[in-house]
Amino acid sequence: MPIFEYACQDCGREFEAFVRSDTVPECPACHSVSLTKQLSVFATSTATPEAAPMAASPCGSCGNPGGPGACRFN
């Protein structure tokens, strides 16, 4: 089930809800169905060189689709 973010037009509460295609979401505070779907954002993480140092050997750092050790470097 996808998670959607909504804002209630009646009481102003913002909330997330699991919504199936056959259900109508409602505000958990006032039970209104007058909702506005909000733009959802997702979190990403980027590693900095200080947080995740590069491997000492070339193995695993080239991005070979066969995975680490699949290239000709030993």
Backbone as a chain_set.jsonl record, in Angstrom:
{"seq": "MPIFEYACQDCGREFEAFVRSDTVPECPACHSVSLTKQLSVFATSTATPEAAPMAASPCGSCGNPGGPGACRFN", "coords": {"N": [[0.847, -1.185, 0.0], [0.571, 2.181, -0.845], [1.955, 5.123, 0.723], [0.571, 8.218, 1.416], [0.694, 11.785, 1.73], [-1.32, 14.161, 3.351], [-3.275, 17.18, 3.748], [-5.686, 18.442, 5.868], [-8.545, 20.184, 4.895], [-10.459, 21.206, 6.559], [-9.661, 21.203, 9.361], [-6.953, 21.71, 9.212], [-4.904, 19.972, 9.864], [-1.952, 18.084, 9.152], [-1.058, 14.977, 7.777], [-0.025, 11.516, 7.327], [-1.105, 8.752, 5.346], [-1.927, 5.334, 4.761], [-3.089, 4.247, 1.749], [-5.398, 2.475, -0.085], [-6.559, 1.578, -3.375], [-9.31, 1.345, -3.325], [-10.267, 2.764, -1.152], [-11.265, 5.71, 0.709], [-9.45, 8.315, 1.927], [-9.41, 9.788, 5.241], [-9.344, 12.492, 7.587], [-7.541, 11.976, 10.557], [-8.072, 13.443, 12.829], [-10.484, 15.064, 12.655], [-12.099, 13.59, 11.024], [-12.825, 14.39, 8.48], [-13.282, 14.326, 4.922], [-12.399, 16.163, 3.2], [-9.7, 16.775, 1.781], [-6.354, 17.735, 0.904], [-3.949, 16.568, -1.247], [-0.551, 16.347, -0.495], [2.727, 17.332, -1.631], [5.022, 14.859, -1.623], [8.174, 14.156, -0.187], [11.315, 12.489, -0.375], [13.878, 10.898, 1.521], [17.391, 11.018, 1.135], [20.715, 9.777, 1.31], [23.974, 10.888, 1.347], [27.287, 9.919, 1.174], [30.132, 11.233, 2.695], [33.652, 11.793, 2.087], [34.907, 11.673, 4.59], [33.117, 10.231, 6.128], [32.745, 7.792, 4.791], [35.334, 6.267, 3.776], [37.263, 5.762, 0.753], [37.894, 2.596, -0.8], [40.96, 0.844, -0.232], [42.068, -0.7, -2.213], [41.744, -1.213, -5.825], [39.642, -2.923, -6.303], [36.185, -3.225, -6.234], [35.71, -0.529, -6.443], [35.348, 0.293, -9.011], [32.848, -0.042, -10.162], [32.002, -2.221, -11.663], [29.573, -4.167, -13.324], [29.483, -6.853, -12.682], [30.093, -7.023, -10.061], [32.121, -6.664, -7.012], [35.425, -7.812, -7.469], [35.0, -8.924, -9.948], [36.285, -7.736, -12.034], [39.462, -7.452, -13.823], [41.433, -6.741, -12.021], [43.417, -7.693, -9.3]], "CA": [[0.0, 0.0, 0.0], [1.36, 3.421, -0.853], [1.738, 6.116, 1.779], [0.374, 9.553, 0.883], [0.615, 12.872, 2.706], [-2.503, 14.981, 3.141], [-3.596, 18.294, 4.646], [-7.134, 18.551, 6.011], [-9.025, 21.528, 4.591], [-11.34, 21.668, 7.626], [-8.967, 21.514, 10.622], [-5.577, 22.115, 8.928], [-3.92, 18.969, 10.278], [-1.221, 17.367, 8.112], [-0.855, 13.602, 8.217], [0.262, 10.506, 6.319], [-2.075, 7.67, 5.39], [-1.849, 4.224, 3.826], [-4.314, 4.342, 0.96], [-5.645, 1.505, -1.155], [-7.318, 2.193, -4.459], [-10.751, 1.281, -3.065], [-10.601, 3.477, 0.084], [-11.236, 7.171, 0.699], [-8.779, 8.73, 3.156], [-10.07, 10.798, 6.058], [-8.51, 13.114, 8.606], [-7.639, 11.255, 11.817], [-8.507, 14.335, 13.906], [-11.888, 15.494, 12.552], [-12.763, 12.627, 10.14], [-13.244, 15.033, 7.236], [-12.716, 13.787, 3.693], [-11.972, 17.32, 2.406], [-8.254, 16.722, 1.946], [-5.486, 18.132, -0.189], [-2.753, 15.728, -1.285], [0.663, 17.149, -0.412], [3.888, 16.851, -2.35], [5.858, 14.045, -0.747], [9.61, 14.167, -0.448], [11.96, 11.301, 0.149], [15.197, 11.173, 2.085], [18.54, 10.334, 0.567], [21.922, 9.943, 2.106], [25.2, 10.907, 0.568], [28.443, 9.683, 2.03], [31.26, 12.131, 2.5], [34.902, 11.037, 2.231], [35.225, 11.467, 5.999], [32.199, 9.238, 6.68], [32.939, 6.517, 4.115], [36.558, 6.374, 2.98], [37.373, 4.91, -0.423], [38.613, 1.346, -0.589], [42.395, 0.969, -0.465], [42.41, -1.368, -3.459], [40.812, -0.862, -6.889], [38.517, -3.852, -6.333], [34.98, -2.702, -5.608], [35.531, 0.9, -6.648], [35.188, 0.62, -10.433], [31.45, -0.128, -10.558], [31.786, -3.312, -12.599], [28.266, -4.762, -13.068], [29.649, -8.198, -12.137], [30.32, -6.914, -8.625], [33.523, -6.622, -6.591], [36.227, -8.964, -7.825], [34.685, -9.407, -11.28], [37.181, -7.145, -13.019], [40.739, -8.148, -13.931], [42.362, -6.336, -10.978], [43.459, -8.61, -8.135]], "C": [[0.889, 1.243, 0.0], [0.993, 4.334, 0.311], [1.624, 7.476, 1.099], [0.321, 10.556, 2.022], [-0.561, 13.762, 2.333], [-2.521, 16.145, 4.117], [-5.114, 18.4, 4.663], [-7.552, 19.996, 5.751], [-9.916, 22.08, 5.702], [-10.582, 22.065, 8.893], [-7.504, 21.895, 10.426], [-4.515, 21.109, 9.314], [-3.267, 18.328, 9.065], [-0.909, 15.98, 8.638], [-0.507, 12.721, 7.027], [-0.767, 9.401, 6.464], [-1.724, 6.601, 4.37], [-3.157, 4.223, 3.057], [-4.338, 3.26, -0.106], [-6.496, 2.182, -2.213], [-8.817, 2.223, -4.193], [-11.174, 2.01, -1.782], [-10.527, 4.983, -0.112], [-10.562, 7.606, 2.0], [-9.599, 9.776, 3.913], [-9.109, 11.292, 7.118], [-8.656, 12.343, 9.92], [-8.15, 12.121, 12.972], [-9.995, 14.644, 13.837], [-12.727, 14.61, 11.634], [-13.338, 13.249, 8.866], [-12.597, 14.316, 6.054], [-12.325, 14.907, 2.73], [-10.466, 17.487, 2.598], [-7.546, 17.225, 0.7], [-4.248, 17.253, -0.131], [-1.529, 16.635, -1.345], [1.765, 16.522, -1.253], [4.78, 16.103, -1.361], [7.312, 14.174, -1.168], [10.195, 12.893, 0.132], [13.362, 11.671, 0.602], [16.261, 10.389, 1.337], [19.737, 10.603, 1.458], [23.109, 9.942, 1.16], [26.365, 10.761, 1.533], [29.535, 10.689, 1.689], [32.538, 11.324, 2.649], [35.279, 10.775, 3.692], [34.37, 10.346, 6.588], [32.42, 7.858, 6.067], [34.176, 6.598, 3.231], [36.55, 5.389, 1.817], [38.159, 3.654, -0.068], [40.083, 1.534, -0.941], [42.811, 0.313, -1.768], [41.414, -0.978, -4.542], [39.576, -1.763, -6.912], [37.324, -3.262, -5.574], [34.746, -1.227, -5.86], [35.279, 1.27, -8.106], [33.738, 0.566, -10.9], [31.165, -1.198, -11.585], [30.445, -3.965, -12.301], [28.337, -6.189, -12.525], [29.905, -8.198, -10.644], [31.799, -6.884, -8.289], [34.24, -7.919, -6.925], [35.979, -9.493, -9.225], [35.614, -8.82, -12.343], [38.533, -7.853, -12.979], [41.739, -7.748, -12.862], [42.286, -7.308, -9.805], [44.185, -7.971, -6.989]], "O": [[1.847, 1.329, 0.767], [-0.132, 4.313, 0.81], [2.482, 7.845, 0.298], [-0.052, 10.215, 3.145], [-0.775, 14.078, 1.163], [-1.878, 16.111, 5.166], [-5.755, 18.444, 3.613], [-6.979, 20.924, 6.322], [-10.114, 23.292, 5.785], [-10.822, 23.139, 9.445], [-6.864, 22.359, 11.371], [-3.328, 21.366, 9.111], [-3.932, 18.056, 8.066], [-0.541, 15.816, 9.802], [-0.668, 13.119, 5.874], [-1.25, 9.135, 7.564], [-1.282, 6.904, 3.262], [-4.229, 4.201, 3.662], [-3.422, 3.146, -0.92], [-7.083, 3.236, -1.97], [-9.528, 3.043, -4.774], [-12.325, 1.887, -1.364], [-9.816, 5.471, -0.991], [-11.064, 7.291, 3.079], [-10.366, 10.538, 3.325], [-8.172, 10.59, 7.498], [-9.777, 12.081, 10.356], [-8.61, 11.592, 13.983], [-10.702, 14.508, 14.836], [-13.925, 14.841, 11.476], [-14.241, 12.683, 8.25], [-11.501, 13.769, 6.172], [-11.962, 14.645, 1.584], [-10.016, 18.239, 3.462], [-8.072, 17.148, -0.41], [-3.572, 17.189, 0.896], [-1.474, 17.571, -2.142], [1.735, 15.327, -1.546], [5.234, 16.678, -0.372], [7.628, 14.285, -2.353], [9.615, 12.293, 1.037], [13.952, 12.638, 0.12], [16.05, 9.238, 0.956], [19.749, 11.544, 2.252], [23.219, 9.087, 0.281], [26.409, 11.409, 2.579], [29.813, 10.95, 0.519], [32.52, 10.266, 3.278], [35.906, 9.76, 3.994], [34.834, 9.595, 7.446], [32.292, 6.851, 6.764], [34.075, 6.962, 2.06], [35.923, 4.331, 1.879], [38.982, 3.656, 0.847], [40.413, 2.3, -1.847], [43.803, 0.719, -2.372], [40.342, -0.462, -4.226], [38.558, -1.386, -7.492], [37.449, -2.855, -4.419], [33.68, -0.714, -5.522], [35.023, 2.435, -8.41], [33.434, 1.098, -11.967], [30.178, -1.1, -12.315], [30.178, -4.295, -11.145], [27.359, -6.685, -11.966], [29.933, -9.259, -10.021], [32.643, -7.056, -9.169], [33.711, -9.005, -6.687], [36.666, -10.416, -9.662], [35.711, -9.365, -13.443], [38.724, -8.766, -12.175], [42.81, -8.351, -12.786], [41.197, -7.691, -9.378], [44.323, -8.581, -5.929]]}, "num_chains": 1, "name": "protein.A"}
